Structure formats: C-alpha cells, structure tokens
Amino acid sequence: MEKRISEEIIRLVANLFIYGKVYRKTCEILGVKGSTRLAILTLEPPLHLPLVRLKGLLGLIPGQNEERYYHKLRKSLAQCATNLYINTKRGVSVSNEVAEVVNLLPERQAIYRLQLIILKALWIAYLMTVKPLAGE
C-alpha cells in the first residue's frame, strides 16, 4: 500500500510540467531514482529566489538567522537529507559528491551538507528548466 502511494506521488509530480522536469533533473544530479521525499520537496521551496535567499529562508546560513526561518520547509529538507544519508549508508547508488560527503563526514555534518547539496541541486535544476541555455 505504501509503495503504491509513493509511486502515485512520484507520478503526479513527474506529470506536472515544470516541476516534473525539475524533479527529473534533480534526481539526475543527485543520482537517485524515485525519491518520494524529493518529489514532495520539489513542490515546496520558492526556487525562483537566488540561492543565498533560499539558504537564508531555510536557516542554512550559520549564526545569521537565530531561529527566524521557514521551519516546515527546513524540516522537509532535513527529512530528505536524512533519507538520502541512510540510503547511501545502505549502499544505494548515488552521485559521487553525495557518496563522498556521507563517507567522509560525521553524521550531523553530513546531513547538514546534504541539505545544502539538495537545495543547490533543486535550484540548478529549476534554472536549467526555466531558463534553458541559448545554444539548446
């Protein structure tokens, strides 16, 4: 039952015009397949903002926000990063950057770093989708 619901969520997000492309490109960048948490996370953040503003909105700039950030979105991002961390430790195939972070850093630092990597991957995928290069 849970697997069917997960597949349905992924299918619904993948069928959305821009968000489907963003989801597929983000999965490609991170080297994952069929992540429900990533599909949900694709819909939530305002990806049209500059990356620095996104980091500030999520409280990912140390010592600057002091508990003034979007808690719900940060929790969703942390869950996605934790899920990616656990799956990488179990041996699921991911990109080299993700595997390197998981294998070299302690758990808390790795999850924080994975949050930054996921956010950056989402932002890059969004820019690639919305503002394609002139040569394509």
C-alpha positions, 0 to 999 in steps of 0.5 A: 500500500505504501509503495503504491502511494509513493509511486502515485506521488512520484507520478503526479509530480513527474506529470506536472510540467515544470516541476516534473522536469525539475524533479527529473533533473534533480534526481539526475544530479543527485543520482537517485531514482524515485525519491518520494521525499524529493518529489514532495520537496520539489513542490515546496521551496520558492526556487525562483529566489537566488540561492543565498535567499533560499539558504537564508529562508531555510536557516542554512546560513550559520549564526545569521538567522537565530531561529527566524526561518521557514521551519516546515520547509527546513524540516522537509529538507532535513527529512530528505537529507536524512533519507538520502544519508541512510540510503547511501549508508545502505549502499544505494547508488548515488552521485559521487559528491553525495557518496563522498560527503556521507563517507567522509563526514560525521553524521550531523555534518553530513546531513547538514551538507546534504541539505545544502547539496539538495537545495543547490541541486533543486535550484540548478535544476529549476534554472536549467528548466526555466531558463534553458541555455541559448545554444539548446 
